């Protein structure tokens, strides 16, 4: 079954705009969260390299989309 049609599970955590700076995780590609990322803006995520390689092998994950069980769509950003 193609990965795009498989149902997978995962978890996510909310983070402040300074979270990755505070714990010293560098950004490889894309952008960090900003003050503009709030409840009125489209969902934005930062994913790790393992996630990006699994779902978009050989591609750039920046700008890709995926969905959760909720109807709101998120834009993927590679960590």
CNS distance restraints for C-alpha pairs under 8 A (distance, minus, plus):
assign (resid   1 and name CA) (resid   5 and name CA) 6.80 0.50 0.50
assign (resid   1 and name CA) (resid   6 and name CA) 6.63 0.50 0.50
assign (resid   2 and name CA) (resid   6 and name CA) 6.55 0.50 0.50
assign (resid   3 and name CA) (resid  55 and name CA) 7.23 0.50 0.50
assign (resid   4 and name CA) (resid  55 and name CA) 7.79 0.50 0.50
assign (resid  15 and name CA) (resid  19 and name CA) 5.94 0.50 0.50
assign (resid  16 and name CA) (resid  33 and name CA) 7.54 0.50 0.50
assign (resid  17 and name CA) (resid  32 and name CA) 7.02 0.50 0.50
assign (resid  17 and name CA) (resid  33 and name CA) 4.88 0.50 0.50
assign (resid  17 and name CA) (resid  34 and name CA) 5.56 0.50 0.50
assign (resid  17 and name CA) (resid  35 and name CA) 7.02 0.50 0.50
assign (resid  18 and name CA) (resid  22 and name CA) 5.98 0.50 0.50
assign (resid  18 and name CA) (resid  33 and name CA) 7.79 0.50 0.50
assign (resid  19 and name CA) (resid  23 and name CA) 6.42 0.50 0.50
assign (resid  20 and name CA) (resid  24 and name CA) 5.94 0.50 0.50
assign (resid  20 and name CA) (resid  25 and name CA) 5.12 0.50 0.50
assign (resid  20 and name CA) (resid  26 and name CA) 7.12 0.50 0.50
assign (resid  20 and name CA) (resid  32 and name CA) 7.82 0.50 0.50
assign (resid  21 and name CA) (resid  25 and name CA) 6.27 0.50 0.50
assign (resid  21 and name CA) (resid  26 and name CA) 7.40 0.50 0.50
assign (resid  26 and name CA) (resid  79 and name CA) 7.69 0.50 0.50
assign (resid  27 and name CA) (resid  31 and name CA) 7.13 0.50 0.50
assign (resid  27 and name CA) (resid  32 and name CA) 7.28 0.50 0.50
assign (resid  27 and name CA) (resid  78 and name CA) 7.97 0.50 0.50
assign (resid  27 and name CA) (resid  79 and name CA) 5.25 0.50 0.50
assign (resid  28 and name CA) (resid  78 and name CA) 7.03 0.50 0.50
assign (resid  28 and name CA) (resid  79 and name CA) 5.42 0.50 0.50
assign (resid  29 and name CA) (resid  62 and name CA) 7.37 0.50 0.50
assign (resid  29 and name CA) (resid  77 and name CA) 7.40 0.50 0.50
assign (resid  29 and name CA) (resid  78 and name CA) 5.64 0.50 0.50
assign (resid  29 and name CA) (resid  79 and name CA) 6.07 0.50 0.50
assign (resid  30 and name CA) (resid  62 and name CA) 5.99 0.50 0.50
assign (resid  30 and name CA) (resid  77 and name CA) 5.55 0.50 0.50
assign (resid  30 and name CA) (resid  78 and name CA) 6.02 0.50 0.50
assign (resid  30 and name CA) (resid  79 and name CA) 7.26 0.50 0.50
assign (resid  31 and name CA) (resid  77 and name CA) 7.17 0.50 0.50
assign (resid  32 and name CA) (resid  46 and name CA) 7.51 0.50 0.50
assign (resid  33 and name CA) (resid  37 and name CA) 6.42 0.50 0.50
assign (resid  33 and name CA) (resid  44 and name CA) 7.83 0.50 0.50
assign (resid  36 and name CA) (resid  41 and name CA) 7.16 0.50 0.50
assign (resid  37 and name CA) (resid  41 and name CA) 5.81 0.50 0.50
assign (resid  37 and name CA) (resid  42 and name CA) 7.54 0.50 0.50
assign (resid  37 and name CA) (resid  43 and name CA) 7.44 0.50 0.50
assign (resid  37 and name CA) (resid  44 and name CA) 7.16 0.50 0.50
assign (resid  42 and name CA) (resid  73 and name CA) 7.70 0.50 0.50
assign (resid  42 and name CA) (resid  74 and name CA) 6.92 0.50 0.50
assign (resid  42 and name CA) (resid  75 and name CA) 7.84 0.50 0.50
assign (resid  43 and name CA) (resid  72 and name CA) 7.63 0.50 0.50
assign (resid  43 and name CA) (resid  73 and name CA) 6.71 0.50 0.50
assign (resid  43 and name CA) (resid  74 and name CA) 4.68 0.50 0.50
assign (resid  43 and name CA) (resid  75 and name CA) 6.38 0.50 0.50
assign (resid  44 and name CA) (resid  74 and name CA) 5.52 0.50 0.50
assign (resid  44 and name CA) (resid  75 and name CA) 5.12 0.50 0.50
assign (resid  44 and name CA) (resid  76 and name CA) 6.47 0.50 0.50
assign (resid  44 and name CA) (resid  77 and name CA) 7.34 0.50 0.50
assign (resid  45 and name CA) (resid  74 and name CA) 6.71 0.50 0.50
assign (resid  45 and name CA) (resid  75 and name CA) 6.25 0.50 0.50
assign (resid  45 and name CA) (resid  76 and name CA) 5.24 0.50 0.50
assign (resid  45 and name CA) (resid  77 and name CA) 5.68 0.50 0.50
assign (resid  46 and name CA) (resid  76 and name CA) 6.35 0.50 0.50
assign (resid  46 and name CA) (resid  77 and name CA) 4.73 0.50 0.50
assign (resid  46 and name CA) (resid  78 and name CA) 5.64 0.50 0.50
assign (resid  46 and name CA) (resid  79 and name CA) 5.53 0.50 0.50
assign (resid  47 and name CA) (resid  51 and name CA) 6.27 0.50 0.50
assign (resid  47 and name CA) (resid  52 and name CA) 6.76 0.50 0.50
assign (resid  47 and name CA) (resid  76 and name CA) 6.83 0.50 0.50
assign (resid  47 and name CA) (resid  77 and name CA) 5.98 0.50 0.50
assign (resid  47 and name CA) (resid  78 and name CA) 4.99 0.50 0.50
assign (resid  47 and name CA) (resid  79 and name CA) 5.10 0.50 0.50
assign (resid  48 and name CA) (resid  52 and name CA) 6.43 0.50 0.50
assign (resid  48 and name CA) (resid  78 and name CA) 6.04 0.50 0.50
assign (resid  48 and name CA) (resid  79 and name CA) 4.72 0.50 0.50
assign (resid  49 and name CA) (resid  53 and name CA) 6.03 0.50 0.50
assign (resid  49 and name CA) (resid  78 and name CA) 6.56 0.50 0.50
assign (resid  49 and name CA) (resid  79 and name CA) 6.21 0.50 0.50
assign (resid  50 and name CA) (resid  54 and name CA) 6.10 0.50 0.50
assign (resid  51 and name CA) (resid  55 and name CA) 6.23 0.50 0.50
assign (resid  52 and name CA) (resid  56 and name CA) 5.58 0.50 0.50
assign (resid  52 and name CA) (resid  57 and name CA) 7.08 0.50 0.50
assign (resid  52 and name CA) (resid  60 and name CA) 7.91 0.50 0.50
assign (resid  52 and name CA) (resid  61 and name CA) 5.71 0.50 0.50
assign (resid  52 and name CA) (resid  78 and name CA) 6.43 0.50 0.50
assign (resid  53 and name CA) (resid  57 and name CA) 4.53 0.50 0.50
assign (resid  53 and name CA) (resid  58 and name CA) 7.02 0.50 0.50
assign (resid  53 and name CA) (resid  59 and name CA) 7.86 0.50 0.50
assign (resid  56 and name CA) (resid  60 and name CA) 7.11 0.50 0.50
assign (resid  56 and name CA) (resid  61 and name CA) 6.31 0.50 0.50
assign (resid  60 and name CA) (resid  78 and name CA) 8.00 0.50 0.50
assign (resid  61 and name CA) (resid  76 and name CA) 6.40 0.50 0.50
assign (resid  61 and name CA) (resid  77 and name CA) 6.13 0.50 0.50
assign (resid  61 and name CA) (resid  78 and name CA) 5.61 0.50 0.50
assign (resid  62 and name CA) (resid  75 and name CA) 7.92 0.50 0.50
assign (resid  62 and name CA) (resid  76 and name CA) 5.87 0.50 0.50
assign (resid  62 and name CA) (resid  77 and name CA) 4.58 0.50 0.50
assign (resid  62 and name CA) (resid  78 and name CA) 5.73 0.50 0.50
assign (resid  63 and name CA) (resid  75 and name CA) 5.80 0.50 0.50
assign (resid  63 and name CA) (resid  76 and name CA) 5.71 0.50 0.50
assign (resid  63 and name CA) (resid  77 and name CA) 6.38 0.50 0.50
assign (resid  64 and name CA) (resid  75 and name CA) 5.78 0.50 0.50
assign (resid  64 and name CA) (resid  76 and name CA) 5.12 0.50 0.50
assign (resid  64 and name CA) (resid  77 and name CA) 7.41 0.50 0.50
assign (resid  65 and name CA) (resid  73 and name CA) 6.96 0.50 0.50
assign (resid  65 and name CA) (resid  74 and name CA) 5.80 0.50 0.50
assign (resid  65 and name CA) (resid  75 and name CA) 4.68 0.50 0.50
assign (resid  65 and name CA) (resid  76 and name CA) 5.58 0.50 0.50
assign (resid  66 and name CA) (resid  73 and name CA) 6.37 0.50 0.50
assign (resid  66 and name CA) (resid  74 and name CA) 5.93 0.50 0.50
assign (resid  66 and name CA) (resid  75 and name CA) 6.85 0.50 0.50
assign (resid  66 and name CA) (resid  76 and name CA) 7.10 0.50 0.50
assign (resid  67 and name CA) (resid  71 and name CA) 7.36 0.50 0.50
assign (resid  67 and name CA) (resid  72 and name CA) 6.99 0.50 0.50
assign (resid  67 and name CA) (resid  73 and name CA) 5.09 0.50 0.50
assign (resid  67 and name CA) (resid  74 and name CA) 6.29 0.50 0.50
assign (resid  68 and name CA) (resid  72 and name CA) 7.43 0.50 0.50
assign (resid  68 and name CA) (resid  73 and name CA) 7.24 0.50 0.50
